[in-house]
């Protein structure tokens, strides 16, 4: 006797894929000249800001205070807190290499899932689960950037680390994306919109500091941190160099046909307008490195080909800008993790030389 009630199932996935094929990328990049690209980017960026709900969020003044400081042998780690909205506080770490000049290029290092928020990125080995995440994903890329000579800012995204919602505090590495989506989504503000808004407020603060070079602001992240980097860099022109690791692929293969991904990927109406390559095109002509593991399961069934198809869209924008040398694809042998070898060198090339 079968242990299930039904022998046949009738799901909706095929219809959603058909709908996606018919209605996606309505504002995708189709420009064939620099002038047309400029016009498209203006309209596309405005639409993206609307979709992310950034115009529905009221900012607080970019003030921050330091709570404590730790000597980490080759760098100093400071814990800071700032308001991004009147009732919203965002903790972040500042990592500064020792014996550094008074003014340094800055890199924002947003985190992804599973690392205790900013803790893994900043190399805080205060919990065994965070230490395990650092080992598994090479997750301490904030420390890696600090050792390369940058002043690094590692924030907690809403729902993670010190910003976990009360329903999601069972484990230090857990996130609150599901609860944030239920609260903010019906108000027209997707989770990624909250994250991008907070990063923009962090950029306000970072660029107000006397110890940061104002025209050299990078952003780099893995997975959900790559997601944040991609969308922040698309809408905020102050980001002058971006590294997106483990989050650049066609929506159909990696989200529509793999619907087990986190709720933070739910952005109503986004894919009607754009696919990932179109969002990347909005970063042109600023330097952009895409980092991909050749066995990363998030790439979908077709693997790296799913990434290169989107990158071709992005490269079209760079070519129209006559800036083809400012976009590159670093493919490494491995699964879903930060590689960083090309990424660190790339960021130094554009922000230090």
C-alpha positions in Angstrom: 0.0 0.0 0.0 1.3 3.4 -0.9 2.0 5.8 1.9 0.6 8.8 -0.1 -2.9 9.7 -0.8 -2.3 10.7 -4.4 -0.5 9.0 -7.3 -0.6 12.0 -9.6 0.2 15.7 -9.0 -0.6 18.8 -11.0 1.6 21.7 -10.1 2.0 25.2 -11.6 5.7 25.5 -12.4 5.4 24.9 -16.1 2.8 27.7 -16.4 5.0 30.1 -14.4 7.9 29.4 -16.7 5.7 30.0 -19.7 4.5 33.3 -18.2 8.0 34.3 -17.4 9.1 33.6 -21.0 6.2 35.7 -22.3 6.3 38.7 -19.9 9.8 39.0 -18.4 12.4 41.8 -19.1 9.9 44.3 -20.4 12.4 47.0 -19.6 15.5 44.9 -20.4 18.5 46.4 -22.1 18.0 46.8 -25.8 20.0 49.9 -26.5 22.3 49.9 -29.5 24.1 53.2 -29.0 25.7 55.1 -26.1 22.9 57.7 -26.2 20.2 55.0 -26.1 22.0 53.3 -23.3 22.1 56.5 -21.3 18.4 57.0 -21.8 17.6 53.4 -20.9 19.7 53.5 -17.7 17.9 56.6 -16.5 14.5 55.0 -16.9 15.6 51.6 -15.7 17.2 53.0 -12.5 14.1 55.0 -11.7 12.0 51.9 -12.2 14.3 49.8 -10.0 14.2 52.4 -7.2 10.4 52.2 -7.4 10.3 48.4 -7.3 12.7 48.3 -4.4 10.4 50.7 -2.4 13.3 53.0 -1.7 11.1 56.0 -2.1 8.8 54.7 0.7 11.5 54.8 3.4 12.5 57.9 5.4 16.2 58.2 6.3 17.7 59.3 9.6 20.7 61.6 9.8 23.9 59.6 9.2 25.3 59.7 12.7 27.1 56.8 14.3 28.8 56.0 17.6 31.5 53.5 18.5 30.7 51.0 21.3 34.0 49.1 21.6 37.4 48.4 20.0 39.4 45.2 19.6 43.1 44.7 18.6 43.2 41.9 16.1 47.0 41.7 15.5 47.2 43.0 12.0 44.1 45.2 12.1 41.7 46.9 14.5 38.1 46.0 14.7 35.6 48.6 16.0 31.9 48.0 16.7 29.6 50.9 15.7 25.9 51.6 15.7 24.0 54.0 13.6 20.4 54.9 12.8 19.3 54.3 9.2 15.7 55.4 10.0 14.4 57.1 13.1 13.4 53.8 14.8 15.9 51.5 13.1 19.5 50.9 14.3 22.2 49.1 12.3 25.3 47.8 14.0 28.4 47.4 11.9 32.1 46.7 12.3 34.9 48.9 11.0 38.1 47.1 10.2 41.2 49.2 9.8 44.7 47.8 8.9 47.4 48.8 11.4 49.9 51.4 10.4 47.5 52.6 7.7 47.6 56.1 6.1 45.2 58.7 7.5 42.8 58.2 4.5 42.0 55.0 2.8 39.7 53.7 0.1 36.6 52.1 1.7 34.9 48.8 1.0 31.4 47.9 2.2 31.2 44.2 2.8 27.5 43.0 3.2 27.0 39.4 4.3 24.9 36.6 3.1 23.0 33.9 5.0 24.4 31.5 7.5 27.3 33.4 9.1 25.8 35.2 12.0 25.4 38.4 10.1 28.4 40.6 10.0 30.3 38.3 12.4 31.7 35.9 9.8 32.6 38.6 7.3 34.5 40.5 10.0 36.2 37.3 11.3 34.6 37.3 14.7 35.3 33.8 16.0 33.0 34.2 19.1 30.7 31.3 18.3 31.5 27.8 16.9 28.7 28.1 14.3 30.3 31.3 13.0 33.7 29.7 12.9 32.3 26.8 11.0 30.7 29.1 8.4 34.0 31.0 8.0 35.8 27.7 7.2 33.1 26.4 4.9 32.6 29.6 2.8 35.9 31.4 3.3 33.5 33.9 4.8 35.8 36.4 6.4 36.3 38.5 3.2 36.0 41.7 5.3 39.2 40.8 7.0 40.8 39.9 3.7 40.0 43.3 2.3 41.4 45.0 5.5 44.6 43.0 5.1 44.8 44.2 1.6 44.9 47.8 2.8 41.2 49.0 2.8 39.1 50.5 5.5 36.3 48.0 5.6 32.7 48.4 6.9 30.8 45.1 7.7 27.1 45.8 8.5 24.3 43.6 9.9 21.6 43.4 7.3 18.1 43.7 8.7 17.1 40.3 10.1 20.6 39.0 10.9 23.1 39.2 13.7 22.1 41.8 16.2 19.1 42.6 14.0 17.3 39.3 14.1 13.6 39.6 14.5 12.3 38.0 17.7 10.7 35.1 15.9 14.1 34.0 14.4 16.5 34.1 17.4 16.8 30.4 18.0 20.3 30.3 16.5 23.1 32.8 16.0 23.4 32.1 12.2 19.7 32.2 11.5 18.0 35.0 9.5 14.6 36.7 9.6 13.9 37.1 5.9 10.6 35.3 6.1 9.2 37.5 8.8 10.5 40.7 7.2 8.9 39.8 3.9 5.6 39.2 5.7 5.8 42.6 7.4 7.3 44.8 4.7 6.2 43.1 1.5 2.5 44.1 1.8 3.7 47.7 2.3 5.5 47.6 -1.1 9.0 47.2 0.4 10.8 43.9 -0.4 13.6 42.7 1.9 16.2 43.6 -0.7 14.8 47.1 -0.7 15.3 47.4 3.1 18.9 46.1 2.7 19.8 48.5 -0.1 18.3 51.4 1.7 20.4 50.6 4.8 23.5 50.3 2.7 22.9 53.6 1.2 22.6 55.2 4.6 25.9 53.4 5.6 27.5 54.9 2.5 26.2 58.4 3.6 28.1 57.9 6.8 31.2 56.3 5.4 31.6 59.1 2.8 31.3 61.7 5.6 34.3 60.3 7.4 37.6 62.2 7.1 39.6 58.9 7.0 37.9 57.7 3.8 38.8 58.8 0.3 35.4 60.0 -1.0 35.7 58.9 -4.6 36.9 55.4 -3.9 34.0 53.4 -2.4 33.9 49.7 -3.2 31.3 47.1 -2.3 31.8 43.3 -2.3 29.8 40.4 -1.0 29.1 36.7 -1.2 25.7 35.1 -1.9 23.1 37.4 -0.2 26.0 39.8 0.2 26.5 39.6 -3.6 22.8 40.2 -4.0 23.0 43.3 -1.9 26.2 44.5 -3.8 24.5 44.0 -7.2 21.4 46.0 -6.4 23.1 48.7 -4.3 25.7 49.3 -7.1 22.9 49.5 -9.7 21.0 52.3 -7.9 23.8 54.2 -6.1 26.4 55.7 -8.4 28.7 56.5 -5.4 29.9 52.8 -5.5 32.9 53.0 -7.7 33.9 49.3 -7.8 31.8 46.2 -7.2 32.4 42.5 -6.6 29.4 40.2 -6.8 30.2 36.6 -5.7 27.8 33.7 -5.9 24.8 35.7 -7.0 24.6 36.4 -10.7 22.5 34.1 -12.8 19.4 33.9 -14.9 16.2 34.1 -12.9 14.4 31.3 -14.6 17.1 28.6 -13.9 18.0 29.8 -10.4 14.9 31.2 -8.8 11.8 30.2 -10.8 12.8 26.6 -11.3 14.5 26.5 -7.9 11.8 28.0 -5.7 13.3 26.7 -2.4 15.5 29.8 -2.2 15.0 32.3 0.6 12.1 34.7 0.8 14.5 37.7 0.4 14.5 36.8 -3.4 10.8 37.7 -3.6 10.6 41.2 -5.3 7.2 41.8 -6.8 7.3 43.0 -10.4 11.1 42.9 -10.6 11.5 40.2 -13.2 8.7 41.6 -15.3 11.1 44.5 -15.9 14.6 43.0 -15.6 16.7 39.9 -15.4 20.0 39.8 -13.5 22.1 40.9 -16.5 20.0 44.1 -16.9 20.6 45.0 -13.2 24.3 44.4 -13.8 24.2 46.7 -16.8 23.1 49.6 -14.6 26.6 49.4 -12.9 28.4 50.2 -16.2 30.9 51.7 -16.8 32.1 51.3 -13.2 34.4 48.3 -12.6 32.5 45.1 -11.9 33.8 41.6 -11.2 31.5 38.6 -11.1 32.8 35.6 -9.2 31.4 32.2 -9.8 32.1 28.7 -8.5 31.9 26.2 -11.4 30.0 23.8 -9.2 27.8 26.3 -7.3 24.3 24.7 -7.2 22.7 28.1 -7.2 23.7 28.5 -10.9 20.9 26.0 -11.7 20.9 22.9 -13.9 22.9 24.5 -16.7 25.7 25.6 -14.4 28.0 28.5 -15.4 26.2 28.9 -18.8 23.3 30.4 -16.9 25.7 33.0 -15.5 27.5 33.8 -18.8 24.2 34.4 -20.6 23.4 37.2 -18.1 26.9 38.5 -18.1 26.6 38.9 -21.9 23.7 41.4 -21.3 25.8 43.3 -18.8 28.8 43.3 -21.1 26.7 44.9 -23.9 26.3 48.0 -21.7 30.1 48.1 -20.9 30.9 47.8 -24.6 28.5 50.6 -25.5 30.4 52.7 -22.9 33.7 51.5 -24.6 34.6 50.1 -21.2 34.8 46.4 -21.9 37.9 46.1 -19.7 36.0 47.2 -16.6 33.9 44.0 -16.4 35.3 40.6 -15.8 34.2 37.1 -14.8 36.3 35.1 -12.4 35.3 31.4 -12.5 36.9 29.1 -9.9 36.8 25.4 -9.3 34.4 24.9 -6.4 30.9 25.3 -4.9 29.2 28.2 -3.2 31.9 30.2 -1.4 34.0 33.3 -1.6 37.1 32.8 -3.6 38.6 36.3 -3.5 41.9 35.8 -5.3 40.9 37.8 -8.4 38.4 39.9 -6.5 40.9 41.4 -4.0 43.4 42.2 -6.8 40.6 43.6 -9.0 39.4 46.0 -6.2 43.0 47.1 -5.5 43.5 47.8 -9.2 40.6 50.2 -9.4 40.5 51.7 -5.9 44.3 51.9 -5.0 46.2 52.4 -8.2 
